Amino acid sequence: MVLDITGGDEDTVRAVMTALDEHWATSGVVPMRRDPGEPGVRARIYADVLRPGRHSP
């Protein structure tokens, strides 16, 4: 699964990535970007919502 995260600042986006990493197997905290003319900070992470030992619904 690909997750695009947008937040008002880098601290917020980093906190979201860290929280997701605690629950799912993710690509971790990745570099963030600011798009010219657009507000906020963006990041894209990859997540596997099934950790080893868990079964799909």
PDB file with one MODEL, atoms N, CA, C and O in Angstrom:
MODEL        1
ATOM      1  N   MET A   1       0.842  -1.152   0.000  1.00  0.00           N
ATOM      2  CA  MET A   1       0.000   0.000   0.000  1.00  0.00           C
ATOM      3  C   MET A   1       0.906   1.238   0.000  1.00  0.00           C
ATOM      4  O   MET A   1       1.936   1.263   0.673  1.00  0.00           O
ATOM      5  N   VAL A   2       0.515   2.245  -0.749  1.00  0.00           N
ATOM      6  CA  VAL A   2       1.241   3.513  -0.795  1.00  0.00           C
ATOM      7  C   VAL A   2       0.425   4.548  -0.027  1.00  0.00           C
ATOM      8  O   VAL A   2      -0.779   4.689  -0.245  1.00  0.00           O
ATOM      9  N   LEU A   3       1.089   5.270   0.870  1.00  0.00           N
ATOM     10  CA  LEU A   3       0.421   6.309   1.655  1.00  0.00           C
ATOM     11  C   LEU A   3       1.084   7.647   1.376  1.00  0.00           C
ATOM     12  O   LEU A   3       2.285   7.807   1.592  1.00  0.00           O
ATOM     13  N   ASP A   4       0.306   8.605   0.897  1.00  0.00           N
ATOM     14  CA  ASP A   4       0.786   9.969   0.716  1.00  0.00           C
ATOM     15  C   ASP A   4       0.330  10.764   1.928  1.00  0.00           C
ATOM     16  O   ASP A   4      -0.863  10.850   2.218  1.00  0.00           O
ATOM     17  N   ILE A   5       1.286  11.340   2.624  1.00  0.00           N
ATOM     18  CA  ILE A   5       1.008  12.077   3.854  1.00  0.00           C
ATOM     19  C   ILE A   5       1.283  13.555   3.615  1.00  0.00           C
ATOM     20  O   ILE A   5       2.334  13.920   3.088  1.00  0.00           O
ATOM     21  N   THR A   6       0.346  14.396   3.999  1.00  0.00           N
ATOM     22  CA  THR A   6       0.504  15.843   3.883  1.00  0.00           C
ATOM     23  C   THR A   6       0.216  16.463   5.241  1.00  0.00           C
ATOM     24  O   THR A   6      -0.775  16.128   5.890  1.00  0.00           O
ATOM     25  N   GLY A   7       1.087  17.367   5.663  1.00  0.00           N
ATOM     26  CA  GLY A   7       0.896  18.039   6.939  1.00  0.00           C
ATOM     27  C   GLY A   7       1.373  19.468   6.867  1.00  0.00           C
ATOM     28  O   GLY A   7       2.018  19.869   5.899  1.00  0.00           O
ATOM     29  N   GLY A   8       1.063  20.222   7.873  1.00  0.00           N
ATOM     30  CA  GLY A   8       1.416  21.633   7.913  1.00  0.00           C
ATOM     31  C   GLY A   8       2.900  21.890   8.113  1.00  0.00           C
ATOM     32  O   GLY A   8       3.420  22.927   7.699  1.00  0.00           O
ATOM     33  N   ASP A   9       3.592  20.925   8.760  1.00  0.00           N
ATOM     34  CA  ASP A   9       5.021  21.119   9.009  1.00  0.00           C
ATOM     35  C   ASP A   9       5.719  19.764   9.095  1.00  0.00           C
ATOM     36  O   ASP A   9       5.062  18.725   9.160  1.00  0.00           O
ATOM     37  N   GLU A  10       7.048  19.778   9.096  1.00  0.00           N
ATOM     38  CA  GLU A  10       7.830  18.548   9.104  1.00  0.00           C
ATOM     39  C   GLU A  10       7.627  17.734  10.374  1.00  0.00           C
ATOM     40  O   GLU A  10       7.607  16.504  10.314  1.00  0.00           O
ATOM     41  N   ASP A  11       7.476  18.382  11.514  1.00  0.00           N
ATOM     42  CA  ASP A  11       7.275  17.654  12.765  1.00  0.00           C
ATOM     43  C   ASP A  11       5.988  16.832  12.728  1.00  0.00           C
ATOM     44  O   ASP A  11       5.960  15.699  13.208  1.00  0.00           O
ATOM     45  N   THR A  12       4.939  17.394  12.167  1.00  0.00           N
ATOM     46  CA  THR A  12       3.659  16.696  12.083  1.00  0.00           C
ATOM     47  C   THR A  12       3.761  15.489  11.170  1.00  0.00           C
ATOM     48  O   THR A  12       3.303  14.403  11.526  1.00  0.00           O
ATOM     49  N   VAL A  13       4.353  15.662   9.998  1.00  0.00           N
ATOM     50  CA  VAL A  13       4.483  14.562   9.043  1.00  0.00           C
ATOM     51  C   VAL A  13       5.384  13.471   9.622  1.00  0.00           C
ATOM     52  O   VAL A  13       5.096  12.286   9.456  1.00  0.00           O
ATOM     53  N   ARG A  14       6.452  13.850  10.288  1.00  0.00           N
ATOM     54  CA  ARG A  14       7.354  12.874  10.915  1.00  0.00           C
ATOM     55  C   ARG A  14       6.616  12.085  11.992  1.00  0.00           C
ATOM     56  O   ARG A  14       6.801  10.873  12.104  1.00  0.00           O
ATOM     57  N   ALA A  15       5.786  12.755  12.783  1.00  0.00           N
ATOM     58  CA  ALA A  15       5.019  12.078  13.837  1.00  0.00           C
ATOM     59  C   ALA A  15       4.042  11.061  13.242  1.00  0.00           C
ATOM     60  O   ALA A  15       3.874   9.970  13.785  1.00  0.00           O
ATOM     61  N   VAL A  16       3.408  11.414  12.142  1.00  0.00           N
ATOM     62  CA  VAL A  16       2.482  10.483  11.485  1.00  0.00           C
ATOM     63  C   VAL A  16       3.237   9.266  10.965  1.00  0.00           C
ATOM     64  O   VAL A  16       2.787   8.136  11.154  1.00  0.00           O
ATOM     65  N   MET A  17       4.375   9.477  10.314  1.00  0.00           N
ATOM     66  CA  MET A  17       5.158   8.353   9.797  1.00  0.00           C
ATOM     67  C   MET A  17       5.628   7.448  10.928  1.00  0.00           C
ATOM     68  O   MET A  17       5.623   6.225  10.784  1.00  0.00           O
ATOM     69  N   THR A  18       6.030   8.028  12.038  1.00  0.00           N
ATOM     70  CA  THR A  18       6.491   7.243  13.183  1.00  0.00           C
ATOM     71  C   THR A  18       5.351   6.421  13.771  1.00  0.00           C
ATOM     72  O   THR A  18       5.540   5.251  14.105  1.00  0.00           O
ATOM     73  N   ALA A  19       4.173   7.019  13.899  1.00  0.00           N
ATOM     74  CA  ALA A  19       3.017   6.302  14.439  1.00  0.00           C
ATOM     75  C   ALA A  19       2.609   5.146  13.529  1.00  0.00           C
ATOM     76  O   ALA A  19       2.301   4.056  14.012  1.00  0.00           O
ATOM     77  N   LEU A  20       2.604   5.372  12.233  1.00  0.00           N
ATOM     78  CA  LEU A  20       2.260   4.301  11.299  1.00  0.00           C
ATOM     79  C   LEU A  20       3.263   3.159  11.381  1.00  0.00           C
ATOM     80  O   LEU A  20       2.890   1.988  11.300  1.00  0.00           O
ATOM     81  N   ASP A  21       4.538   3.504  11.542  1.00  0.00           N
ATOM     82  CA  ASP A  21       5.594   2.492  11.625  1.00  0.00           C
ATOM     83  C   ASP A  21       5.455   1.629  12.877  1.00  0.00           C
ATOM     84  O   ASP A  21       5.929   0.493  12.898  1.00  0.00           O
ATOM     85  N   GLU A  22       4.815   2.152  13.914  1.00  0.00           N
ATOM     86  CA  GLU A  22       4.606   1.379  15.142  1.00  0.00           C
ATOM     87  C   GLU A  22       3.523   0.317  14.967  1.00  0.00           C
ATOM     88  O   GLU A  22       3.513  -0.677  15.693  1.00  0.00           O
ATOM     89  N   HIS A  23       2.612   0.513  14.013  1.00  0.00           N
ATOM     90  CA  HIS A  23       1.484  -0.399  13.819  1.00  0.00           C
ATOM     91  C   HIS A  23       1.644  -1.299  12.604  1.00  0.00           C
ATOM     92  O   HIS A  23       1.152  -2.427  12.608  1.00  0.00           O
ATOM     93  N   TRP A  24       2.310  -0.831  11.582  1.00  0.00           N
ATOM     94  CA  TRP A  24       2.473  -1.575  10.340  1.00  0.00           C
ATOM     95  C   TRP A  24       3.948  -1.658   9.986  1.00  0.00           C
ATOM     96  O   TRP A  24       4.767  -0.911  10.521  1.00  0.00           O
ATOM     97  N   ALA A  25       4.275  -2.552   9.098  1.00  0.00           N
ATOM     98  CA  ALA A  25       5.624  -2.616   8.540  1.00  0.00           C
ATOM     99  C   ALA A  25       5.665  -1.575   7.423  1.00  0.00           C
ATOM    100  O   ALA A  25       5.021  -1.755   6.389  1.00  0.00           O
ATOM    101  N   THR A  26       6.418  -0.483   7.619  1.00  0.00           N
ATOM    102  CA  THR A  26       6.475   0.593   6.631  1.00  0.00           C
ATOM    103  C   THR A  26       7.908   0.815   6.163  1.00  0.00           C
ATOM    104  O   THR A  26       8.851   0.207   6.669  1.00  0.00           O
ATOM    105  N   SER A  27       8.042   1.696   5.191  1.00  0.00           N
ATOM    106  CA  SER A  27       9.373   2.061   4.704  1.00  0.00           C
ATOM    107  C   SER A  27      10.057   3.025   5.661  1.00  0.00           C
ATOM    108  O   SER A  27      11.162   3.489   5.379  1.00  0.00           O
ATOM    109  N   GLY A  28       9.418   3.334   6.794  1.00  0.00           N
ATOM    110  CA  GLY A  28      10.030   4.172   7.826  1.00  0.00           C
ATOM    111  C   GLY A  28       9.854   5.652   7.565  1.00  0.00           C
ATOM    112  O   GLY A  28       9.043   6.065   6.735  1.00  0.00           O
ATOM    113  N   VAL A  29      10.624   6.439   8.286  1.00  0.00           N
ATOM    114  CA  VAL A  29      10.594   7.892   8.114  1.00  0.00           C
ATOM    115  C   VAL A  29      11.430   8.219   6.877  1.00  0.00           C
ATOM    116  O   VAL A  29      12.631   7.953   6.838  1.00  0.00           O
ATOM    117  N   VAL A  30      10.792   8.786   5.890  1.00  0.00           N
ATOM    118  CA  VAL A  30      11.443   9.067   4.605  1.00  0.00           C
ATOM    119  C   VAL A  30      11.627  10.579   4.430  1.00  0.00           C
ATOM    120  O   VAL A  30      11.017  11.364   5.156  1.00  0.00           O
ATOM    121  N   PRO A  31      12.462  10.985   3.473  1.00  0.00           N
ATOM    122  CA  PRO A  31      12.620  12.422   3.222  1.00  0.00           C
ATOM    123  C   PRO A  31      11.285  13.071   2.851  1.00  0.00           C
ATOM    124  O   PRO A  31      10.442  12.456   2.197  1.00  0.00           O
ATOM    125  N   MET A  32      11.111  14.307   3.273  1.00  0.00           N
ATOM    126  CA  MET A  32       9.894  15.062   2.997  1.00  0.00           C
ATOM    127  C   MET A  32      10.177  16.091   1.924  1.00  0.00           C
ATOM    128  O   MET A  32      11.331  16.434   1.669  1.00  0.00           O
ATOM    129  N   ARG A  33       9.124  16.580   1.297  1.00  0.00           N
ATOM    130  CA  ARG A  33       9.304  17.589   0.240  1.00  0.00           C
ATOM    131  C   ARG A  33       8.266  18.697   0.387  1.00  0.00           C
ATOM    132  O   ARG A  33       7.183  18.499   0.938  1.00  0.00           O
ATOM    133  N   ARG A  34       8.628  19.835  -0.111  1.00  0.00           N
ATOM    134  CA  ARG A  34       7.704  20.968  -0.219  1.00  0.00           C
ATOM    135  C   ARG A  34       7.548  21.272  -1.698  1.00  0.00           C
ATOM    136  O   ARG A  34       8.539  21.451  -2.406  1.00  0.00           O
ATOM    137  N   ASP A  35       6.323  21.331  -2.160  1.00  0.00           N
ATOM    138  CA  ASP A  35       6.064  21.640  -3.552  1.00  0.00           C
ATOM    139  C   ASP A  35       5.884  23.149  -3.697  1.00  0.00           C
ATOM    140  O   ASP A  35       5.085  23.745  -2.975  1.00  0.00           O
ATOM    141  N   PRO A  36       6.617  23.776  -4.623  1.00  0.00           N
ATOM    142  CA  PRO A  36       6.506  25.226  -4.806  1.00  0.00           C
ATOM    143  C   PRO A  36       5.059  25.668  -5.052  1.00  0.00           C
ATOM    144  O   PRO A  36       4.354  25.094  -5.882  1.00  0.00           O
ATOM    145  N   GLY A  37       4.643  26.672  -4.332  1.00  0.00           N
ATOM    146  CA  GLY A  37       3.299  27.217  -4.482  1.00  0.00           C
ATOM    147  C   GLY A  37       2.223  26.450  -3.735  1.00  0.00           C
ATOM    148  O   GLY A  37       1.064  26.865  -3.733  1.00  0.00           O
ATOM    149  N   GLU A  38       2.580  25.342  -3.100  1.00  0.00           N
ATOM    150  CA  GLU A  38       1.618  24.544  -2.347  1.00  0.00           C
ATOM    151  C   GLU A  38       1.945  24.623  -0.861  1.00  0.00           C
ATOM    152  O   GLU A  38       3.117  24.579  -0.488  1.00  0.00           O
ATOM    153  N   PRO A  39       0.936  24.739  -0.013  1.00  0.00           N
ATOM    154  CA  PRO A  39       1.204  24.777   1.427  1.00  0.00           C
ATOM    155  C   PRO A  39       1.558  23.395   1.972  1.00  0.00           C
ATOM    156  O   PRO A  39       1.150  22.379   1.408  1.00  0.00           O
ATOM    157  N   GLY A  40       2.296  23.357   3.038  1.00  0.00           N
ATOM    158  CA  GLY A  40       2.559  22.113   3.746  1.00  0.00           C
ATOM    159  C   GLY A  40       3.752  21.324   3.255  1.00  0.00           C
ATOM    160  O   GLY A  40       4.502  21.750   2.376  1.00  0.00           O
ATOM    161  N   VAL A  41       3.898  20.152   3.857  1.00  0.00           N
ATOM    162  CA  VAL A  41       5.002  19.238   3.609  1.00  0.00           C
ATOM    163  C   VAL A  41       4.391  17.906   3.211  1.00  0.00           C
ATOM    164  O   VAL A  41       3.335  17.524   3.717  1.00  0.00           O
ATOM    165  N   ARG A  42       5.062  17.192   2.295  1.00  0.00           N
ATOM    166  CA  ARG A  42       4.532  15.920   1.821  1.00  0.00           C
ATOM    167  C   ARG A  42       5.580  14.822   1.941  1.00  0.00           C
ATOM    168  O   ARG A  42       6.784  15.071   1.875  1.00  0.00           O
ATOM    169  N   ALA A  43       5.088  13.602   2.118  1.00  0.00           N
ATOM    170  CA  ALA A  43       5.960  12.430   2.131  1.00  0.00           C
ATOM    171  C   ALA A  43       5.159  11.252   1.605  1.00  0.00           C
ATOM    172  O   ALA A  43       3.934  11.218   1.721  1.00  0.00           O
ATOM    173  N   ARG A  44       5.856  10.293   1.028  1.00  0.00           N
ATOM    174  CA  ARG A  44       5.213   9.068   0.537  1.00  0.00           C
ATOM    175  C   ARG A  44       5.902   7.883   1.185  1.00  0.00           C
ATOM    176  O   ARG A  44       7.120   7.727   1.094  1.00  0.00           O
ATOM    177  N   ILE A  45       5.100   7.047   1.843  1.00  0.00           N
ATOM    178  CA  ILE A  45       5.669   5.844   2.441  1.00  0.00           C
ATOM    179  C   ILE A  45       4.933   4.623   1.901  1.00  0.00           C
ATOM    180  O   ILE A  45       3.824   4.711   1.375  1.00  0.00           O
ATOM    181  N   TYR A  46       5.582   3.510   2.052  1.00  0.00           N
ATOM    182  CA  TYR A  46       5.019   2.236   1.632  1.00  0.00           C
ATOM    183  C   TYR A  46       4.763   1.414   2.879  1.00  0.00           C
ATOM    184  O   TYR A  46       5.595   1.371   3.785  1.00  0.00           O
ATOM    185  N   ALA A  47       3.607   0.759   2.926  1.00  0.00           N
ATOM    186  CA  ALA A  47       3.236   0.011   4.120  1.00  0.00           C
ATOM    187  C   ALA A  47       2.683  -1.355   3.757  1.00  0.00           C
ATOM    188  O   ALA A  47       1.990  -1.528   2.755  1.00  0.00           O
ATOM    189  N   ASP A  48       3.011  -2.314   4.600  1.00  0.00           N
ATOM    190  CA  ASP A  48       2.424  -3.643   4.528  1.00  0.00           C
ATOM    191  C   ASP A  48       1.570  -3.756   5.774  1.00  0.00           C
ATOM    192  O   ASP A  48       2.096  -3.873   6.881  1.00  0.00           O
ATOM    193  N   VAL A  49       0.256  -3.723   5.606  1.00  0.00           N
ATOM    194  CA  VAL A  49      -0.638  -3.682   6.761  1.00  0.00           C
ATOM    195  C   VAL A  49      -0.696  -5.019   7.497  1.00  0.00           C
ATOM    196  O   VAL A  49      -1.260  -5.099   8.588  1.00  0.00           O
ATOM    197  N   LEU A  50      -0.127  -6.053   6.919  1.00  0.00           N
ATOM    198  CA  LEU A  50      -0.081  -7.353   7.590  1.00  0.00           C
ATOM    199  C   LEU A  50       1.340  -7.616   8.067  1.00  0.00           C
ATOM    200  O   LEU A  50       2.248  -7.806   7.259  1.00  0.00           O
ATOM    201  N   ARG A  51       1.523  -7.625   9.352  1.00  0.00           N
ATOM    202  CA  ARG A  51       2.827  -7.983   9.913  1.00  0.00           C
ATOM    203  C   ARG A  51       2.913  -9.502   9.971  1.00  0.00           C
ATOM    204  O   ARG A  51       1.884 -10.177   9.962  1.00  0.00           O
ATOM    205  N   PRO A  52       4.121 -10.049  10.030  1.00  0.00           N
ATOM    206  CA  PRO A  52       4.260 -11.504  10.122  1.00  0.00           C
ATOM    207  C   PRO A  52       3.444 -12.068  11.287  1.00  0.00           C
ATOM    208  O   PRO A  52       3.425 -11.510  12.384  1.00  0.00           O
ATOM    209  N   GLY A  53       2.770 -13.192  11.015  1.00  0.00           N
ATOM    210  CA  GLY A  53       1.972 -13.822  12.055  1.00  0.00           C
ATOM    211  C   GLY A  53       0.515 -13.389  12.056  1.00  0.00           C
ATOM    212  O   GLY A  53      -0.304 -13.976  12.762  1.00  0.00           O
ATOM    213  N   ARG A  54       0.183 -12.370  11.275  1.00  0.00           N
ATOM    214  CA  ARG A  54      -1.215 -11.924  11.203  1.00  0.00           C
ATOM    215  C   ARG A  54      -1.816 -12.437   9.906  1.00  0.00           C
ATOM    216  O   ARG A  54      -1.113 -12.651   8.918  1.00  0.00           O
ATOM    217  N   HIS A  55      -3.111 -12.626   9.926  1.00  0.00           N
ATOM    218  CA  HIS A  55      -3.807 -13.170   8.753  1.00  0.00           C
ATOM    219  C   HIS A  55      -4.716 -12.122   8.142  1.00  0.00           C
ATOM    220  O   HIS A  55      -5.232 -11.244   8.834  1.00  0.00           O
ATOM    221  N   SER A  56      -4.902 -12.225   6.849  1.00  0.00           N
ATOM    222  CA  SER A  56      -5.801 -11.286   6.190  1.00  0.00           C
ATOM    223  C   SER A  56      -7.243 -11.577   6.581  1.00  0.00           C
ATOM    224  O   SER A  56      -7.573 -12.706   6.945  1.00  0.00           O
ATOM    225  N   PRO A  57      -8.102 -10.567   6.507  1.00  0.00           N
ATOM    226  CA  PRO A  57      -9.516 -10.759   6.905  1.00  0.00           C
ATOM    227  C   PRO A  57     -10.250 -11.690   5.975  1.00  0.00           C
ATOM    228  O   PRO A  57     -11.437 -11.950   6.173  1.00  0.00           O
TER     229      PRO A  57
ENDMDL
END
